[in-house]
Amino acid sequence: MQTYRIRDEFIKLGQALKASGLAESGVDAKYAVQDGLVKVNGIVETQRGKKLVAGDVVEYDGQTLKIESGEL
C-alpha cells in the first residue's frame, strides 16, 4: 500500500491519482474515474472532483493509495 500526504484539508481524486503516480497524467486520471475504474473506500467513484481526506483509501489498477495528513 502506498501513502500520500496532503498539506491541506483535502485533495481531489483526480489530483491524487496524478500526484501519487497511479495515473500518468491528468487525462488518464479523468478517464479512469469516468470509466468507473477507481474505488474510494471500497466504493466505485465516478467524480474526479471527489474530495479525499486523511484516512481515505483509493484503489486503482491493482494498486492501493492511503491518504494521510501532512501534519505530524
CHARMM-style PDB file with segment names, atoms N, HN, CA, C and O in Angstrom:
ATOM      1  N   MET     1       0.855  -1.184   0.000  1.00  0.00      PROA
ATOM      2  CA  MET     1       0.000   0.000   0.000  1.00  0.00      PROA
ATOM      3  C   MET     1       0.899   1.245   0.000  1.00  0.00      PROA
ATOM      4  O   MET     1       1.842   1.359   0.784  1.00  0.00      PROA
ATOM      5  N   GLN     2       0.583   2.135  -0.873  1.00  0.00      PROA
ATOM      6  HN  GLN     2      -0.182   2.042  -1.510  1.00  0.00      PROA
ATOM      7  CA  GLN     2       1.299   3.401  -0.999  1.00  0.00      PROA
ATOM      8  C   GLN     2       0.570   4.449  -0.158  1.00  0.00      PROA
ATOM      9  O   GLN     2      -0.646   4.369   0.014  1.00  0.00      PROA
ATOM     10  N   THR     3       1.302   5.423   0.362  1.00  0.00      PROA
ATOM     11  HN  THR     3       2.290   5.488   0.223  1.00  0.00      PROA
ATOM     12  CA  THR     3       0.662   6.509   1.105  1.00  0.00      PROA
ATOM     13  C   THR     3       0.958   7.834   0.410  1.00  0.00      PROA
ATOM     14  O   THR     3       1.978   7.985  -0.262  1.00  0.00      PROA
ATOM     15  N   TYR     4       0.055   8.783   0.582  1.00  0.00      PROA
ATOM     16  HN  TYR     4      -0.774   8.661   1.128  1.00  0.00      PROA
ATOM     17  CA  TYR     4       0.234  10.120   0.027  1.00  0.00      PROA
ATOM     18  C   TYR     4      -0.172  11.126   1.088  1.00  0.00      PROA
ATOM     19  O   TYR     4      -1.303  11.107   1.575  1.00  0.00      PROA
ATOM     20  N   ARG     5       0.749  12.001   1.442  1.00  0.00      PROA
ATOM     21  HN  ARG     5       1.668  12.017   1.046  1.00  0.00      PROA
ATOM     22  CA  ARG     5       0.484  13.016   2.466  1.00  0.00      PROA
ATOM     23  C   ARG     5      -0.057  14.285   1.822  1.00  0.00      PROA
ATOM     24  O   ARG     5       0.497  14.794   0.848  1.00  0.00      PROA
ATOM     25  N   ILE     6      -1.146  14.781   2.387  1.00  0.00      PROA
ATOM     26  HN  ILE     6      -1.596  14.367   3.179  1.00  0.00      PROA
ATOM     27  CA  ILE     6      -1.728  16.022   1.892  1.00  0.00      PROA
ATOM     28  C   ILE     6      -1.361  17.163   2.833  1.00  0.00      PROA
ATOM     29  O   ILE     6      -1.246  16.968   4.044  1.00  0.00      PROA
ATOM     30  N   ARG     7      -1.181  18.342   2.273  1.00  0.00      PROA
ATOM     31  HN  ARG     7      -1.274  18.500   1.290  1.00  0.00      PROA
ATOM     32  CA  ARG     7      -0.819  19.508   3.073  1.00  0.00      PROA
ATOM     33  C   ARG     7      -2.053  20.274   3.535  1.00  0.00      PROA
ATOM     34  O   ARG     7      -2.033  20.928   4.578  1.00  0.00      PROA
ATOM     35  N   ASP     8      -3.116  20.191   2.759  1.00  0.00      PROA
ATOM     36  HN  ASP     8      -3.132  19.660   1.912  1.00  0.00      PROA
ATOM     37  CA  ASP     8      -4.344  20.906   3.085  1.00  0.00      PROA
ATOM     38  C   ASP     8      -5.352  19.942   3.699  1.00  0.00      PROA
ATOM     39  O   ASP     8      -5.017  18.801   4.019  1.00  0.00      PROA
ATOM     40  N   GLU     9      -6.586  20.406   3.862  1.00  0.00      PROA
ATOM     41  HN  GLU     9      -6.859  21.332   3.602  1.00  0.00      PROA
ATOM     42  CA  GLU     9      -7.637  19.563   4.436  1.00  0.00      PROA
ATOM     43  C   GLU     9      -8.020  18.413   3.522  1.00  0.00      PROA
ATOM     44  O   GLU     9      -8.414  17.347   3.994  1.00  0.00      PROA
ATOM     45  N   PHE    10      -7.905  18.623   2.202  1.00  0.00      PROA
ATOM     46  HN  PHE    10      -7.585  19.490   1.818  1.00  0.00      PROA
ATOM     47  CA  PHE    10      -8.315  17.599   1.244  1.00  0.00      PROA
ATOM     48  C   PHE    10      -7.521  17.723  -0.044  1.00  0.00      PROA
ATOM     49  O   PHE    10      -6.832  18.716  -0.275  1.00  0.00      PROA
ATOM     50  N   ILE    11      -7.631  16.693  -0.880  1.00  0.00      PROA
ATOM     51  HN  ILE    11      -8.191  15.886  -0.692  1.00  0.00      PROA
ATOM     52  CA  ILE    11      -7.105  16.710  -2.237  1.00  0.00      PROA
ATOM     53  C   ILE    11      -8.174  16.070  -3.109  1.00  0.00      PROA
ATOM     54  O   ILE    11      -8.852  15.138  -2.677  1.00  0.00      PROA
ATOM     55  N   LYS    12      -8.326  16.555  -4.317  1.00  0.00      PROA
ATOM     56  HN  LYS    12      -7.774  17.312  -4.668  1.00  0.00      PROA
ATOM     57  CA  LYS    12      -9.324  15.984  -5.210  1.00  0.00      PROA
ATOM     58  C   LYS    12      -8.798  14.671  -5.785  1.00  0.00      PROA
ATOM     59  O   LYS    12      -7.594  14.487  -5.966  1.00  0.00      PROA
ATOM     60  N   LEU    13      -9.727  13.770  -6.064  1.00  0.00      PROA
ATOM     61  HN  LEU    13     -10.705  13.919  -5.917  1.00  0.00      PROA
ATOM     62  CA  LEU    13      -9.381  12.424  -6.513  1.00  0.00      PROA
ATOM     63  C   LEU    13      -8.471  12.444  -7.738  1.00  0.00      PROA
ATOM     64  O   LEU    13      -7.442  11.768  -7.747  1.00  0.00      PROA
ATOM     65  N   GLY    14      -8.823  13.193  -8.755  1.00  0.00      PROA
ATOM     66  HN  GLY    14      -9.659  13.743  -8.747  1.00  0.00      PROA
ATOM     67  CA  GLY    14      -8.002  13.246  -9.965  1.00  0.00      PROA
ATOM     68  C   GLY    14      -6.593  13.730  -9.676  1.00  0.00      PROA
ATOM     69  O   GLY    14      -5.622  13.212 -10.228  1.00  0.00      PROA
ATOM     70  N   GLN    15      -6.486  14.729  -8.805  1.00  0.00      PROA
ATOM     71  HN  GLN    15      -7.274  15.150  -8.356  1.00  0.00      PROA
ATOM     72  CA  GLN    15      -5.174  15.259  -8.429  1.00  0.00      PROA
ATOM     73  C   GLN    15      -4.361  14.214  -7.677  1.00  0.00      PROA
ATOM     74  O   GLN    15      -3.155  14.088  -7.891  1.00  0.00      PROA
ATOM     75  N   ALA    16      -5.011  13.476  -6.810  1.00  0.00      PROA
ATOM     76  HN  ALA    16      -5.990  13.578  -6.636  1.00  0.00      PROA
ATOM     77  CA  ALA    16      -4.315  12.455  -6.017  1.00  0.00      PROA
ATOM     78  C   ALA    16      -3.787  11.336  -6.905  1.00  0.00      PROA
ATOM     79  O   ALA    16      -2.669  10.858  -6.709  1.00  0.00      PROA
ATOM     80  N   LEU    17      -4.591  10.916  -7.885  1.00  0.00      PROA
ATOM     81  HN  LEU    17      -5.498  11.304  -8.045  1.00  0.00      PROA
ATOM     82  CA  LEU    17      -4.159   9.854  -8.792  1.00  0.00      PROA
ATOM     83  C   LEU    17      -2.915  10.290  -9.568  1.00  0.00      PROA
ATOM     84  O   LEU    17      -1.969   9.517  -9.721  1.00  0.00      PROA
ATOM     85  N   LYS    18      -2.924  11.517 -10.051  1.00  0.00      PROA
ATOM     86  HN  LYS    18      -3.693  12.144  -9.927  1.00  0.00      PROA
ATOM     87  CA  LYS    18      -1.791  12.028 -10.821  1.00  0.00      PROA
ATOM     88  C   LYS    18      -0.572  12.260  -9.926  1.00  0.00      PROA
ATOM     89  O   LYS    18       0.530  11.823 -10.257  1.00  0.00      PROA
ATOM     90  N   ALA    19      -0.763  12.943  -8.800  1.00  0.00      PROA
ATOM     91  HN  ALA    19      -1.658  13.298  -8.531  1.00  0.00      PROA
ATOM     92  CA  ALA    19       0.347  13.292  -7.918  1.00  0.00      PROA
ATOM     93  C   ALA    19       1.044  12.062  -7.328  1.00  0.00      PROA
ATOM     94  O   ALA    19       2.254  12.078  -7.103  1.00  0.00      PROA
ATOM     95  N   SER    20       0.284  11.012  -7.084  1.00  0.00      PROA
ATOM     96  HN  SER    20      -0.698  10.999  -7.268  1.00  0.00      PROA
ATOM     97  CA  SER    20       0.861   9.807  -6.493  1.00  0.00      PROA
ATOM     98  C   SER    20       1.503   8.890  -7.525  1.00  0.00      PROA
ATOM     99  O   SER    20       2.221   7.953  -7.178  1.00  0.00      PROA
ATOM    100  N   GLY    21       1.235   9.172  -8.806  1.00  0.00      PROA
ATOM    101  HN  GLY    21       0.651   9.934  -9.088  1.00  0.00      PROA
ATOM    102  CA  GLY    21       1.802   8.347  -9.862  1.00  0.00      PROA
ATOM    103  C   GLY    21       0.936   7.163 -10.255  1.00  0.00      PROA
ATOM    104  O   GLY    21       1.337   6.366 -11.104  1.00  0.00      PROA
ATOM    105  N   LEU    22      -0.240   7.029  -9.659  1.00  0.00      PROA
ATOM    106  HN  LEU    22      -0.566   7.677  -8.969  1.00  0.00      PROA
ATOM    107  CA  LEU    22      -1.130   5.931 -10.051  1.00  0.00      PROA
ATOM    108  C   LEU    22      -1.644   6.141 -11.473  1.00  0.00      PROA
ATOM    109  O   LEU    22      -1.887   5.173 -12.194  1.00  0.00      PROA
ATOM    110  N   ALA    23      -1.809   7.385 -11.876  1.00  0.00      PROA
ATOM    111  HN  ALA    23      -1.612   8.172 -11.291  1.00  0.00      PROA
ATOM    112  CA  ALA    23      -2.175   7.727 -13.248  1.00  0.00      PROA
ATOM    113  C   ALA    23      -1.032   8.552 -13.833  1.00  0.00      PROA
ATOM    114  O   ALA    23      -0.448   9.387 -13.143  1.00  0.00      PROA
ATOM    115  N   GLU    24      -0.715   8.317 -15.102  1.00  0.00      PROA
ATOM    116  HN  GLU    24      -1.189   7.638 -15.663  1.00  0.00      PROA
ATOM    117  CA  GLU    24       0.419   9.011 -15.712  1.00  0.00      PROA
ATOM    118  C   GLU    24       0.153  10.483 -15.959  1.00  0.00      PROA
ATOM    119  O   GLU    24       1.074  11.300 -15.945  1.00  0.00      PROA
ATOM    120  N   SER    25      -1.121  10.824 -16.187  1.00  0.00      PROA
ATOM    121  HN  SER    25      -1.869  10.160 -16.198  1.00  0.00      PROA
ATOM    122  CA  SER    25      -1.454  12.221 -16.466  1.00  0.00      PROA
ATOM    123  C   SER    25      -2.835  12.538 -15.931  1.00  0.00      PROA
ATOM    124  O   SER    25      -3.577  11.650 -15.509  1.00  0.00      PROA
ATOM    125  N   GLY    26      -3.166  13.813 -15.954  1.00  0.00      PROA
ATOM    126  HN  GLY    26      -2.563  14.534 -16.297  1.00  0.00      PROA
ATOM    127  CA  GLY    26      -4.498  14.223 -15.536  1.00  0.00      PROA
ATOM    128  C   GLY    26      -5.576  13.651 -16.438  1.00  0.00      PROA
ATOM    129  O   GLY    26      -6.671  13.332 -15.976  1.00  0.00      PROA
ATOM    130  N   VAL    27      -5.273  13.519 -17.725  1.00  0.00      PROA
ATOM    131  HN  VAL    27      -4.383  13.779 -18.101  1.00  0.00      PROA
ATOM    132  CA  VAL    27      -6.235  12.946 -18.671  1.00  0.00      PROA
ATOM    133  C   VAL    27      -6.474  11.476 -18.350  1.00  0.00      PROA
ATOM    134  O   VAL    27      -7.614  11.012 -18.363  1.00  0.00      PROA
ATOM    135  N   ASP    28      -5.390  10.734 -18.058  1.00  0.00      PROA
ATOM    136  HN  ASP    28      -4.463  11.111 -18.047  1.00  0.00      PROA
ATOM    137  CA  ASP    28      -5.539   9.323 -17.682  1.00  0.00      PROA
ATOM    138  C   ASP    28      -6.390   9.193 -16.420  1.00  0.00      PROA
ATOM    139  O   ASP    28      -7.251   8.318 -16.331  1.00  0.00      PROA
ATOM    140  N   ALA    29      -6.147  10.061 -15.457  1.00  0.00      PROA
ATOM    141  HN  ALA    29      -5.447  10.772 -15.529  1.00  0.00      PROA
ATOM    142  CA  ALA    29      -6.918  10.043 -14.212  1.00  0.00      PROA
ATOM    143  C   ALA    29      -8.386  10.326 -14.499  1.00  0.00      PROA
ATOM    144  O   ALA    29      -9.269   9.659 -13.959  1.00  0.00      PROA
ATOM    145  N   LYS    30      -8.643  11.308 -15.342  1.00  0.00      PROA
ATOM    146  HN  LYS    30      -7.926  11.850 -15.780  1.00  0.00      PROA
ATOM    147  CA  LYS    30     -10.018  11.684 -15.690  1.00  0.00      PROA
ATOM    148  C   LYS    30     -10.773  10.492 -16.273  1.00  0.00      PROA
ATOM    149  O   LYS    30     -11.883  10.188 -15.837  1.00  0.00      PROA
ATOM    150  N   TYR    31     -10.178   9.820 -17.252  1.00  0.00      PROA
ATOM    151  HN  TYR    31      -9.276  10.068 -17.606  1.00  0.00      PROA
ATOM    152  CA  TYR    31     -10.867   8.704 -17.892  1.00  0.00      PROA
ATOM    153  C   TYR    31     -10.999   7.497 -16.981  1.00  0.00      PROA
ATOM    154  O   TYR    31     -12.002   6.785 -17.038  1.00  0.00      PROA
ATOM    155  N   ALA    32     -10.002   7.256 -16.141  1.00  0.00      PROA
ATOM    156  HN  ALA    32      -9.188   7.834 -16.095  1.00  0.00      PROA
ATOM    157  CA  ALA    32     -10.080   6.137 -15.200  1.00  0.00      PROA
ATOM    158  C   ALA    32     -11.265   6.317 -14.260  1.00  0.00      PROA
ATOM    159  O   ALA    32     -11.999   5.368 -13.984  1.00  0.00      PROA
ATOM    160  N   VAL    33     -11.446   7.547 -13.768  1.00  0.00      PROA
ATOM    161  HN  VAL    33     -10.849   8.318 -13.992  1.00  0.00      PROA
ATOM    162  CA  VAL    33     -12.549   7.834 -12.846  1.00  0.00      PROA
ATOM    163  C   VAL    33     -13.875   7.772 -13.594  1.00  0.00      PROA
ATOM    164  O   VAL    33     -14.822   7.144 -13.121  1.00  0.00      PROA
ATOM    165  N   GLN    34     -13.953   8.416 -14.753  1.00  0.00      PROA
ATOM    166  HN  GLN    34     -13.183   8.927 -15.137  1.00  0.00      PROA
ATOM    167  CA  GLN    34     -15.203   8.422 -15.535  1.00  0.00      PROA
ATOM    168  C   GLN    34     -15.639   7.018 -15.919  1.00  0.00      PROA
ATOM    169  O   GLN    34     -16.835   6.731 -15.978  1.00  0.00      PROA
ATOM    170  N   ASP    35     -14.673   6.140 -16.182  1.00  0.00      PROA
ATOM    171  HN  ASP    35     -13.701   6.373 -16.135  1.00  0.00      PROA
ATOM    172  CA  ASP    35     -14.984   4.770 -16.605  1.00  0.00      PROA
ATOM    173  C   ASP    35     -15.292   3.833 -15.442  1.00  0.00      PROA
ATOM    174  O   ASP    35     -15.526   2.642 -15.650  1.00  0.00      PROA
ATOM    175  N   GLY    36     -15.293   4.364 -14.217  1.00  0.00      PROA
ATOM    176  HN  GLY    36     -15.103   5.331 -14.049  1.00  0.00      PROA
ATOM    177  CA  GLY    36     -15.636   3.558 -13.051  1.00  0.00      PROA
ATOM    178  C   GLY    36     -14.559   2.586 -12.628  1.00  0.00      PROA
ATOM    179  O   GLY    36     -14.859   1.547 -12.040  1.00  0.00      PROA
ATOM    180  N   LEU    37     -13.312   2.904 -12.916  1.00  0.00      PROA
ATOM    181  HN  LEU    37     -13.068   3.748 -13.394  1.00  0.00      PROA
ATOM    182  CA  LEU    37     -12.197   2.008 -12.594  1.00  0.00      PROA
ATOM    183  C   LEU    37     -11.553   2.307 -11.248  1.00  0.00      PROA
ATOM    184  O   LEU    37     -10.643   1.595 -10.823  1.00  0.00      PROA
ATOM    185  N   VAL    38     -12.018   3.356 -10.575  1.00  0.00      PROA
ATOM    186  HN  VAL    38     -12.757   3.934 -10.920  1.00  0.00      PROA
ATOM    187  CA  VAL    38     -11.407   3.794  -9.312  1.00  0.00      PROA
ATOM    188  C   VAL    38     -12.400   3.607  -8.164  1.00  0.00      PROA
ATOM    189  O   VAL    38     -13.579   3.941  -8.279  1.00  0.00      PROA
ATOM    190  N   LYS    39     -11.896   3.068  -7.062  1.00  0.00      PROA
ATOM    191  HN  LYS    39     -10.938   2.797  -6.969  1.00  0.00      PROA
ATOM    192  CA  LYS    39     -12.717   2.928  -5.864  1.00  0.00      PROA
ATOM    193  C   LYS    39     -12.148   3.814  -4.763  1.00  0.00      PROA
ATOM    194  O   LYS    39     -10.933   3.944  -4.612  1.00  0.00      PROA
ATOM    195  N   VAL    40     -13.049   4.419  -4.003  1.00  0.00      PROA
ATOM    196  HN  VAL    40     -14.036   4.314  -4.126  1.00  0.00      PROA
ATOM    197  CA  VAL    40     -12.670   5.193  -2.821  1.00  0.00      PROA
ATOM    198  C   VAL    40     -13.367   4.539  -1.644  1.00  0.00      PROA
ATOM    199  O   VAL    40     -14.595   4.455  -1.606  1.00  0.00      PROA
ATOM    200  N   ASN    41     -12.585   4.080  -0.687  1.00  0.00      PROA
ATOM    201  HN  ASN    41     -11.588   4.148  -0.718  1.00  0.00      PROA
ATOM    202  CA  ASN    41     -13.118   3.375   0.490  1.00  0.00      PROA
ATOM    203  C   ASN    41     -14.024   2.215   0.083  1.00  0.00      PROA
ATOM    204  O   ASN    41     -15.060   1.971   0.702  1.00  0.00      PROA
ATOM    205  N   GLY    42     -13.610   1.500  -0.980  1.00  0.00      PROA
ATOM    206  HN  GLY    42     -12.768   1.698  -1.483  1.00  0.00      PROA
ATOM    207  CA  GLY    42     -14.319   0.303  -1.415  1.00  0.00      PROA
ATOM    208  C   GLY    42     -15.522   0.538  -2.309  1.00  0.00      PROA
ATOM    209  O   GLY    42     -16.184  -0.420  -2.707  1.00  0.00      PROA
ATOM    210  N   ILE    43     -15.824   1.789  -2.635  1.00  0.00      PROA
ATOM    211  HN  ILE    43     -15.286   2.567  -2.311  1.00  0.00      PROA
ATOM    212  CA  ILE    43     -16.989   2.120  -3.452  1.00  0.00      PROA
ATOM    213  C   ILE    43     -16.525   2.790  -4.743  1.00  0.00      PROA
ATOM    214  O   ILE    43     -15.694   3.699  -4.711  1.00  0.00      PROA
ATOM    215  N   VAL    44     -17.066   2.339  -5.883  1.00  0.00      PROA
ATOM    216  HN  VAL    44     -17.740   1.601  -5.908  1.00  0.00      PROA
ATOM    217  CA  VAL    44     -16.701   2.942  -7.165  1.00  0.00      PROA
ATOM    218  C   VAL    44     -17.050   4.431  -7.140  1.00  0.00      PROA
ATOM    219  O   VAL    44     -18.159   4.816  -6.769  1.00  0.00      PROA
ATOM    220  N   GLU    45     -16.094   5.251  -7.536  1.00  0.00      PROA
ATOM    221  HN  GLU    45     -15.193   4.938  -7.837  1.00  0.00      PROA
ATOM    222  CA  GLU    45     -16.278   6.707  -7.550  1.00  0.00      PROA
ATOM    223  C   GLU    45     -16.129   7.215  -8.976  1.00  0.00      PROA
ATOM    224  O   GLU    45     -15.134   6.923  -9.639  1.00  0.00      PROA
ATOM    225  N   THR    46     -17.113   7.977  -9.454  1.00  0.00      PROA
ATOM    226  HN  THR    46     -17.921   8.215  -8.915  1.00  0.00      PROA
ATOM    227  CA  THR    46     -17.079   8.488 -10.821  1.00  0.00      PROA
ATOM    228  C   THR    46     -16.933  10.009 -10.879  1.00  0.00      PROA
ATOM    229  O   THR    46     -17.034  10.599 -11.954  1.00  0.00      PROA
ATOM    230  N   GLN    47     -16.701  10.638  -9.748  1.00  0.00      PROA
ATOM    231  HN  GLN    47     -16.619  10.159  -8.874  1.00  0.00      PROA
ATOM    232  CA  GLN    47     -16.491  12.095  -9.712  1.00  0.00      PROA
ATOM    233  C   GLN    47     -15.013  12.361  -9.444  1.00  0.00      PROA
ATOM    234  O   GLN    47     -14.514  12.100  -8.349  1.00  0.00      PROA
ATOM    235  N   ARG    48     -14.319  12.883 -10.452  1.00  0.00      PROA
ATOM    236  HN  ARG    48     -14.724  13.095 -11.341  1.00  0.00      PROA
ATOM    237  CA  ARG    48     -12.888  13.100 -10.235  1.00  0.00      PROA
ATOM    238  C   ARG    48     -12.626  14.252  -9.292  1.00  0.00      PROA
ATOM    239  O   ARG    48     -11.508  14.397  -8.797  1.00  0.00      PROA
ATOM    240  N   GLY    49     -13.638  15.085  -9.027  1.00  0.00      PROA
ATOM    241  HN  GLY    49     -14.546  14.968  -9.429  1.00  0.00      PROA
ATOM    242  CA  GLY    49     -13.508  16.176  -8.075  1.00  0.00      PROA
ATOM    243  C   GLY    49     -13.819  15.772  -6.650  1.00  0.00      PROA
ATOM    244  O   GLY    49     -13.834  16.620  -5.758  1.00  0.00      PROA
ATOM    245  N   LYS    50     -14.067  14.484  -6.416  1.00  0.00      PROA
ATOM    246  HN  LYS    50     -14.054  13.795  -7.140  1.00  0.00      PROA
ATOM    247  CA  LYS    50     -14.351  13.975  -5.072  1.00  0.00      PROA
ATOM    248  C   LYS    50     -13.227  14.386  -4.130  1.00  0.00      PROA
ATOM    249  O   LYS    50     -12.052  14.163  -4.423  1.00  0.00      PROA
ATOM    250  N   LYS    51     -13.586  14.984  -3.006  1.00  0.00      PROA
ATOM    251  HN  LYS    51     -14.540  15.165  -2.768  1.00  0.00      PROA
ATOM    252  CA  LYS    51     -12.589  15.435  -2.035  1.00  0.00      PROA
ATOM    253  C   LYS    51     -12.147  14.267  -1.161  1.00  0.00      PROA
ATOM    254  O   LYS    51     -12.968  13.603  -0.527  1.00  0.00      PROA
ATOM    255  N   LEU    52     -10.856  14.030  -1.137  1.00  0.00      PROA
ATOM    256  HN  LEU    52     -10.189  14.569  -1.652  1.00  0.00      PROA
ATOM    257  CA  LEU    52     -10.284  12.986  -0.303  1.00  0.00      PROA
ATOM    258  C   LEU    52      -9.659  13.623   0.927  1.00  0.00      PROA
ATOM    259  O   LEU    52      -8.982  14.647   0.834  1.00  0.00      PROA
ATOM    260  N   VAL    53      -9.890  13.013   2.068  1.00  0.00      PROA
ATOM    261  HN  VAL    53     -10.440  12.181   2.143  1.00  0.00      PROA
ATOM    262  CA  VAL    53      -9.322  13.496   3.329  1.00  0.00      PROA
ATOM    263  C   VAL    53      -8.470  12.394   3.944  1.00  0.00      PROA
ATOM    264  O   VAL    53      -8.495  11.250   3.490  1.00  0.00      PROA
ATOM    265  N   ALA    54      -7.723  12.745   4.974  1.00  0.00      PROA
ATOM    266  HN  ALA    54      -7.702  13.674   5.343  1.00  0.00      PROA
ATOM    267  CA  ALA    54      -6.872  11.769   5.650  1.00  0.00      PROA
ATOM    268  C   ALA    54      -7.696  10.564   6.073  1.00  0.00      PROA
ATOM    269  O   ALA    54      -8.779  10.709   6.639  1.00  0.00      PROA
ATOM    270  N   GLY    55      -7.179   9.377   5.796  1.00  0.00      PROA
ATOM    271  HN  GLY    55      -6.299   9.259   5.337  1.00  0.00      PROA
ATOM    272  CA  GLY    55      -7.861   8.132   6.131  1.00  0.00      PROA
ATOM    273  C   GLY    55      -8.549   7.482   4.953  1.00  0.00      PROA
ATOM    274  O   GLY    55      -8.863   6.293   5.006  1.00  0.00      PROA
ATOM    275  N   ASP    56      -8.793   8.237   3.879  1.00  0.00      PROA
ATOM    276  HN  ASP    56      -8.537   9.203   3.836  1.00  0.00      PROA
ATOM    277  CA  ASP    56      -9.428   7.658   2.696  1.00  0.00      PROA
ATOM    278  C   ASP    56      -8.457   6.708   1.997  1.00  0.00      PROA
ATOM    279  O   ASP    56      -7.244   6.917   2.012  1.00  0.00      PROA
ATOM    280  N   VAL    57      -9.017   5.658   1.382  1.00  0.00      PROA
ATOM    281  HN  VAL    57     -10.002   5.489   1.370  1.00  0.00      PROA
ATOM    282  CA  VAL    57      -8.213   4.675   0.664  1.00  0.00      PROA
ATOM    283  C   VAL    57      -8.720   4.614  -0.777  1.00  0.00      PROA
ATOM    284  O   VAL    57      -9.914   4.438  -1.021  1.00  0.00      PROA
ATOM    285  N   VAL    58      -7.801   4.762  -1.720  1.00  0.00      PROA
ATOM    286  HN  VAL    58      -6.831   4.905  -1.522  1.00  0.00      PROA
ATOM    287  CA  VAL    58      -8.116   4.756  -3.143  1.00  0.00      PROA
ATOM    288  C   VAL    58      -7.537   3.486  -3.762  1.00  0.00      PROA
ATOM    289  O   VAL    58      -6.390   3.124  -3.498  1.00  0.00      PROA
ATOM    290  N   GLU    59      -8.343   2.810  -4.590  1.00  0.00      PROA
ATOM    291  HN  GLU    59      -9.274   3.104  -4.804  1.00  0.00      PROA
ATOM    292  CA  GLU    59      -7.882   1.616  -5.296  1.00  0.00      PROA
ATOM    293  C   GLU    59      -8.011   1.856  -6.788  1.00  0.00      PROA
ATOM    294  O   GLU    59      -9.056   2.287  -7.275  1.00  0.00      PROA
ATOM    295  N   TYR    60      -6.912   1.564  -7.519  1.00  0.00      PROA
ATOM    296  HN  TYR    60      -6.063   1.214  -7.123  1.00  0.00      PROA
ATOM    297  CA  TYR    60      -6.921   1.719  -8.965  1.00  0.00      PROA
ATOM    298  C   TYR    60      -5.846   0.831  -9.579  1.00  0.00      PROA
ATOM    299  O   TYR    60      -4.704   0.814  -9.120  1.00  0.00      PROA
ATOM    300  N   ASP    61      -6.218   0.109 -10.603  1.00  0.00      PROA
ATOM    301  HN  ASP    61      -7.146   0.123 -10.975  1.00  0.00      PROA
ATOM    302  CA  ASP    61      -5.275  -0.686 -11.388  1.00  0.00      PROA
ATOM    303  C   ASP    61      -4.441  -1.630 -10.519  1.00  0.00      PROA
ATOM    304  O   ASP    61      -3.239  -1.785 -10.733  1.00  0.00      PROA
ATOM    305  N   GLY    62      -5.088  -2.253  -9.543  1.00  0.00      PROA
ATOM    306  HN  GLY    62      -6.065  -2.127  -9.368  1.00  0.00      PROA
ATOM    307  CA  GLY    62      -4.404  -3.210  -8.675  1.00  0.00      PROA
ATOM    308  C   GLY    62      -3.530  -2.578  -7.609  1.00  0.00      PROA
ATOM    309  O   GLY    62      -2.815  -3.283  -6.896  1.00  0.00      PROA
ATOM    310  N   GLN    63      -3.578  -1.270  -7.491  1.00  0.00      PROA
ATOM    311  HN  GLN    63      -4.160  -0.697  -8.069  1.00  0.00      PROA
ATOM    312  CA  GLN    63      -2.762  -0.574  -6.501  1.00  0.00      PROA
ATOM    313  C   GLN    63      -3.661   0.130  -5.488  1.00  0.00      PROA
ATOM    314  O   GLN    63      -4.799   0.490  -5.788  1.00  0.00      PROA
ATOM    315  N   THR    64      -3.128   0.317  -4.291  1.00  0.00      PROA
ATOM    316  HN  THR    64      -2.203   0.025  -4.047  1.00  0.00      PROA
ATOM    317  CA  THR    64      -3.878   0.963  -3.221  1.00  0.00      PROA
ATOM    318  C   THR    64      -3.103   2.176  -2.722  1.00  0.00      PROA
ATOM    319  O   THR    64      -1.885   2.135  -2.550  1.00  0.00      PROA
ATOM    320  N   LEU    65      -3.840   3.249  -2.498  1.00  0.00      PROA
ATOM    321  HN  LEU    65      -4.830   3.282  -2.639  1.00  0.00      PROA
ATOM    322  CA  LEU    65      -3.252   4.508  -2.027  1.00  0.00      PROA
ATOM    323  C   LEU    65      -4.017   4.969  -0.807  1.00  0.00      PROA
ATOM    324  O   LEU    65      -5.239   5.116  -0.849  1.00  0.00      PROA
ATOM    325  N   LYS    66      -3.290   5.202   0.296  1.00  0.00      PROA
ATOM    326  HN  LYS    66      -2.298   5.083   0.330  1.00  0.00      PROA
ATOM    327  CA  LYS    66      -3.933   5.723   1.512  1.00  0.00      PROA
ATOM    328  C   LYS    66      -3.556   7.190   1.668  1.00  0.00      PROA
ATOM    329  O   LYS    66      -2.384   7.559   1.595  1.00  0.00      PROA
ATOM    330  N   ILE    67      -4.575   8.018   1.885  1.00  0.00      PROA
ATOM    331  HN  ILE    67      -5.527   7.718   1.944  1.00  0.00      PROA
ATOM    332  CA  ILE    67      -4.369   9.446   2.079  1.00  0.00      PROA
ATOM    333  C   ILE    67      -4.065   9.696   3.555  1.00  0.00      PROA
ATOM    334  O   ILE    67      -4.788   9.232   4.437  1.00  0.00      PROA
ATOM    335  N   GLU    68      -2.980  10.440   3.811  1.00  0.00      PROA
ATOM    336  HN  GLU    68      -2.392  10.817   3.095  1.00  0.00      PROA
ATOM    337  CA  GLU    68      -2.592  10.766   5.184  1.00  0.00      PROA
ATOM    338  C   GLU    68      -2.454  12.267   5.322  1.00  0.00      PROA
ATOM    339  O   GLU    68      -2.193  12.975   4.350  1.00  0.00      PROA
ATOM    340  N   SER    69      -2.631  12.736   6.528  1.00  0.00      PROA
ATOM    341  HN  SER    69      -2.843  12.160   7.318  1.00  0.00      PROA
ATOM    342  CA  SER    69      -2.461  14.158   6.827  1.00  0.00      PROA
ATOM    343  C   SER    69      -0.982  14.496   6.800  1.00  0.00      PROA
ATOM    344  O   SER    69      -0.141  13.709   7.234  1.00  0.00      PROA
ATOM    345  N   GLY    70      -0.677  15.678   6.283  1.00  0.00      PROA
ATOM    346  HN  GLY    70      -1.360  16.317   5.930  1.00  0.00      PROA
ATOM    347  CA  GLY    70       0.718  16.130   6.248  1.00  0.00      PROA
ATOM    348  C   GLY    70       1.209  16.598   7.602  1.00  0.00      PROA
ATOM    349  O   GLY    70       2.409  16.791   7.800  1.00  0.00      PROA
ATOM    350  N   GLU    71       0.292  16.780   8.530  1.00  0.00      PROA
ATOM    351  HN  GLU    71      -0.682  16.622   8.369  1.00  0.00      PROA
ATOM    352  CA  GLU    71       0.656  17.223   9.866  1.00  0.00      PROA
ATOM    353  C   GLU    71       1.228  16.055  10.657  1.00  0.00      PROA
ATOM    354  O   GLU    71       0.730  14.932  10.574  1.00  0.00      PROA
ATOM    355  N   LEU    72       2.261  16.326  11.413  1.00  0.00      PROA
ATOM    356  HN  LEU    72       2.665  17.238  11.481  1.00  0.00      PROA
ATOM    357  CA  LEU    72       2.877  15.268  12.225  1.00  0.00      PROA
ATOM    358  C   LEU    72       2.356  15.281  13.628  1.00  0.00      PROA
ATOM    359  OT1 LEU    72       2.767  14.459  14.447  1.00  0.00      PROA
TER     360      LEU     72
END
